[in-house]
Amino acid sequence: MAEFAEAGAVVYGVSRDSVESHRKFAAKNDLNMPLLADVDGAMCAAFGVLKEKSMFGKTSIGIERTTFVLAPDGTVAYVFPKVKVEGHARAVLDVVRALASGASGGEAGSGGNGNGAQGPERGV
């Protein structure tokens, strides 16, 4: 997390879980970042990450793990859909550093492993 702070980034986690659930999760995993509780799903809906999922023949609405990198003006600069853990933090950090240095572009990241960034197609 220190590298993100050095690059000028602030990192938040968001899920539809309760504040109490987030406290337990943060303590268990020794997290040092704010976790936002979007219990009613308003933020998830606004960012378009609520998706129909199917497991064991049952369908439900769940969150598609997605990372959004916001520009200093608050607009969505990059979107990392269908996030996979391996290599993701580095890919996001590369984008954050590029934004901090004034670079721009539509594609970044590492391609087909779920960590490829997309330009600002999704605006909120």
FINU-483119 format. One line per 3 residues: their letters; for each residue x, y, z of N, C-alpha, C. Coordinates in steps of 0.05 Angstrom, whole numbers, padded with zeros to 5 digits, always signed. Example, Ala and Ser with C-alpha at 12.3 -4.5 7.8 and 13.67 -1.06 7.14 Angstrom:
<nodes>
as = +00264/-00114/+00156/+00246/-00090/+00156/+00264/-00066/+00156; +00257/-00045/+00142/+00273/-00021/+00143/+00258/+00001/+00157
</nodes>
This chain:
<nodes>
mae = +00016/-00024/+00000/+00000/+00000/+00000/+00017/+00025/+00000; +00041/+00023/+00010/+00059/+00046/+00011/+00065/+00057/-00017; +00069/+00038/-00036/+00075/+00047/-00063/+00052/+00062/-00075
fae = +00027/+00055/-00069/+00004/+00070/-00079/+00004/+00098/-00067; +00009/+00100/-00041/+00009/+00126/-00028/+00031/+00143/-00040; +00054/+00132/-00044/+00077/+00147/-00056/+00069/+00157/-00084
aga = +00053/+00142/-00098/+00044/+00150/-00125/+00021/+00170/-00124; +00011/+00177/-00100/-00010/+00196/-00096/-00038/+00183/-00097; -00040/+00157/-00095/-00066/+00144/-00097/-00077/+00139/-00069
vvy = -00103/+00139/-00068/-00118/+00130/-00044/-00134/+00105/-00052; -00132/+00084/-00037/-00144/+00059/-00044/-00167/+00053/-00025; -00190/+00046/-00036/-00214/+00038/-00021/-00223/+00011/-00031
gvs = -00235/-00005/-00013/-00249/-00029/-00021/-00278/-00024/-00017; -00295/-00035/-00034/-00324/-00032/-00032/-00337/-00059/-00036; -00356/-00065/-00019/-00372/-00089/-00023/-00400/-00084/-00011
rds = -00417/-00102/-00015/-00445/-00100/-00004/-00447/-00112/+00024; -00425/-00120/+00035/-00425/-00131/+00062/-00428/-00109/+00083; -00435/-00116/+00107/-00440/-00097/+00129/-00414/-00085/+00139
ves = -00417/-00064/+00154/-00393/-00051/+00167/-00380/-00071/+00186; -00396/-00085/+00201/-00385/-00105/+00220/-00370/-00127/+00205; -00381/-00136/+00183/-00367/-00156/+00167/-00340/-00145/+00157
hrk = -00340/-00121/+00149/-00315/-00108/+00139/-00294/-00106/+00162; -00304/-00099/+00186/-00285/-00097/+00208/-00271/-00124/+00213; -00287/-00145/+00213/-00277/-00172/+00218/-00257/-00180/+00195
faa = -00265/-00175/+00170/-00248/-00182/+00147/-00222/-00167/+00149; -00223/-00141/+00155/-00199/-00124/+00156/-00180/-00134/+00178; -00192/-00141/+00201/-00176/-00151/+00224/-00163/-00178/+00217
knd = -00179/-00196/+00205/-00169/-00222/+00198/-00146/-00221/+00178; -00149/-00202/+00158/-00129/-00201/+00137/-00109/-00178/+00140; -00109/-00165/+00163/-00090/-00144/+00170/-00090/-00122/+00148
lnm = -00114/-00114/+00140/-00117/-00093/+00119/-00113/-00065/+00131; -00100/-00048/+00117/-00096/-00021/+00126/-00108/-00001/+00106; -00130/-00008/+00095/-00144/+00010/+00076/-00174/+00011/+00083
pll = -00187/+00033/+00077/-00215/+00035/+00084/-00232/+00016/+00067; -00251/+00003/+00080/-00271/-00014/+00066/-00298/-00001/+00068; -00311/+00005/+00046/-00336/+00018/+00046/-00359/-00002/+00044
adv = -00379/+00001/+00060/-00402/-00018/+00061/-00424/-00006/+00044; -00428/-00018/+00021/-00450/-00009/+00002/-00473/-00029/+00005; -00484/-00029/+00029/-00504/-00049/+00037/-00528/-00049/+00018
dga = -00537/-00026/+00009/-00560/-00024/-00009/-00553/-00028/-00038; -00527/-00030/-00044/-00518/-00035/-00072/-00519/-00010/-00090; -00524/+00013/-00079/-00527/+00037/-00096/-00501/+00043/-00111
mca = -00478/+00042/-00097/-00452/+00048/-00110/-00446/+00026/-00131; -00451/+00001/-00124/-00445/-00021/-00142/-00462/-00018/-00167; -00487/-00011/-00164/-00505/-00007/-00187/-00495/+00016/-00204
afg = -00487/+00038/-00191/-00478/+00062/-00206/-00453/+00056/-00223; -00436/+00038/-00212/-00411/+00031/-00226/-00415/+00007/-00245; -00439/-00004/-00245/-00445/-00025/-00264/-00432/-00052/-00258
vlk = -00427/-00058/-00233/-00413/-00083/-00226/-00431/-00105/-00215; -00457/-00099/-00213/-00476/-00120/-00205/-00483/-00137/-00229; -00477/-00162/-00227/-00481/-00180/-00250/-00496/-00205/-00241
eks = -00510/-00217/-00260/-00523/-00242/-00254/-00502/-00264/-00254; -00503/-00281/-00233/-00484/-00303/-00231/-00499/-00329/-00227; -00487/-00350/-00235/-00500/-00376/-00232/-00481/-00396/-00218
mfg = -00491/-00409/-00197/-00475/-00428/-00183/-00493/-00451/-00175; -00485/-00475/-00182/-00501/-00499/-00175/-00530/-00497/-00184; -00534/-00485/-00207/-00560/-00484/-00219/-00578/-00461/-00208
kts = -00567/-00445/-00189/-00582/-00423/-00178/-00570/-00397/-00189; -00587/-00378/-00197/-00577/-00352/-00205/-00582/-00332/-00183; -00563/-00313/-00182/-00565/-00292/-00162/-00551/-00268/-00173
igi = -00555/-00245/-00160/-00540/-00221/-00168/-00517/-00218/-00149; -00493/-00215/-00161/-00469/-00211/-00145/-00451/-00190/-00157; -00430/-00185/-00144/-00411/-00165/-00153/-00389/-00178/-00171
ert = -00385/-00166/-00194/-00362/-00174/-00211/-00339/-00158/-00201; -00318/-00172/-00191/-00295/-00157/-00180/-00283/-00140/-00202; -00282/-00114/-00196/-00273/-00095/-00215/-00258/-00073/-00201
tfv = -00236/-00064/-00213/-00221/-00041/-00202/-00225/-00017/-00220; -00231/+00005/-00208/-00234/+00031/-00222/-00211/+00049/-00212; -00197/+00061/-00231/-00177/+00081/-00225/-00189/+00108/-00232
lap = -00192/+00125/-00213/-00204/+00151/-00218/-00181/+00172/-00221; -00185/+00189/-00240/-00167/+00211/-00245/-00170/+00232/-00223; -00151/+00250/-00220/-00154/+00271/-00199/-00180/+00287/-00201
dgt = -00192/+00289/-00225/-00217/+00304/-00227/-00241/+00287/-00220; -00237/+00262/-00212/-00259/+00245/-00204/-00271/+00228/-00226; -00262/+00231/-00251/-00273/+00215/-00273/-00259/+00188/-00273
vay = -00272/+00168/-00284/-00261/+00142/-00287/-00240/+00142/-00309; -00215/+00137/-00302/-00193/+00138/-00321/-00188/+00110/-00333; -00190/+00089/-00316/-00185/+00062/-00325/-00203/+00043/-00310
vfp = -00210/+00021/-00323/-00227/+00000/-00311/-00212/-00027/-00315; -00210/-00041/-00293/-00199/-00069/-00294/-00222/-00087/-00287; -00235/-00099/-00308/-00258/-00117/-00302/-00249/-00145/-00296
kvk = -00266/-00160/-00283/-00262/-00188/-00277/-00234/-00193/-00265; -00229/-00180/-00243/-00202/-00179/-00230/-00194/-00207/-00221; -00169/-00214/-00226/-00156/-00237/-00215/-00133/-00226/-00198
veg = -00128/-00239/-00175/-00109/-00228/-00156/-00081/-00226/-00166; -00071/-00248/-00178/-00043/-00249/-00186/-00036/-00227/-00206; -00017/-00210/-00199/-00007/-00189/-00216/-00025/-00164/-00217
har = -00048/-00165/-00204/-00066/-00143/-00206/-00056/-00117/-00193; -00046/-00119/-00169/-00036/-00095/-00155/-00015/-00081/-00172; +00003/-00096/-00183/+00025/-00084/-00199/+00013/-00071/-00224
avl = -00006/-00083/-00237/-00018/-00071/-00261/-00032/-00045/-00255; -00047/-00045/-00232/-00060/-00020/-00224/-00040/+00001/-00216; -00019/-00006/-00202/+00001/+00013/-00194/+00015/+00025/-00219
dvv = +00019/+00009/-00240/+00030/+00020/-00265/+00012/+00041/-00277; -00014/+00036/-00276/-00033/+00056/-00287/-00033/+00081/-00270; -00033/+00078/-00244/-00033/+00101/-00225/-00008/+00118/-00230
ral = +00015/+00105/-00233/+00040/+00119/-00238/+00039/+00134/-00265; +00028/+00120/-00285/+00026/+00133/-00311/+00008/+00158/-00310; -00014/+00156/-00296/-00032/+00179/-00293/-00018/+00201/-00277
asg = -00003/+00194/-00257/+00011/+00214/-00241/+00032/+00229/-00257; +00044/+00215/-00277/+00064/+00227/-00293/+00053/+00242/-00317; +00026/+00241/-00319/+00013/+00256/-00341/+00009/+00239/-00366
asg = +00016/+00214/-00365/+00012/+00197/-00389/-00018/+00190/-00391; -00027/+00185/-00415/-00054/+00176/-00418/-00055/+00155/-00440; -00077/+00141/-00442/-00080/+00120/-00462/-00103/+00102/-00454
gea = -00112/+00086/-00473/-00135/+00070/-00469/-00130/+00043/-00457; -00107/+00032/-00463/-00102/+00004/-00454/-00077/+00003/-00437; -00078/-00013/-00416/-00055/-00018/-00399/-00059/-00044/-00386
gsg = -00040/-00053/-00370/-00044/-00078/-00356/-00032/-00101/-00370; -00041/-00125/-00362/-00027/-00149/-00372/-00045/-00167/-00388; -00065/-00156/-00400/-00080/-00172/-00420/-00101/-00190/-00409
gng = -00101/-00215/-00418/-00123/-00233/-00414/-00126/-00246/-00387; -00111/-00239/-00367/-00114/-00251/-00341/-00133/-00237/-00323; -00149/-00219/-00335/-00168/-00205/-00318/-00157/-00179/-00307
nga = -00131/-00174/-00314/-00118/-00150/-00303/-00113/-00129/-00325; -00124/-00133/-00348/-00121/-00114/-00370/-00139/-00090/-00365; -00128/-00067/-00366/-00144/-00043/-00361/-00157/-00034/-00387
qgp = -00179/-00021/-00384/-00193/-00010/-00406/-00195/+00020/-00401; -00195/+00035/-00423/-00198/+00064/-00420/-00226/+00071/-00408; -00232/+00096/-00407/-00256/+00105/-00392/-00282/+00100/-00406
erg = -00288/+00075/-00413/-00313/+00069/-00426/-00336/+00072/-00407; -00331/+00065/-00381/-00352/+00066/-00361/-00348/+00093/-00346; -00368/+00110/-00348/-00366/+00135/-00333/-00387/+00134/-00311
v = -00381/+00147/-00290/-00400/+00148/-00267/-00403/+00176/-00259
</nodes>
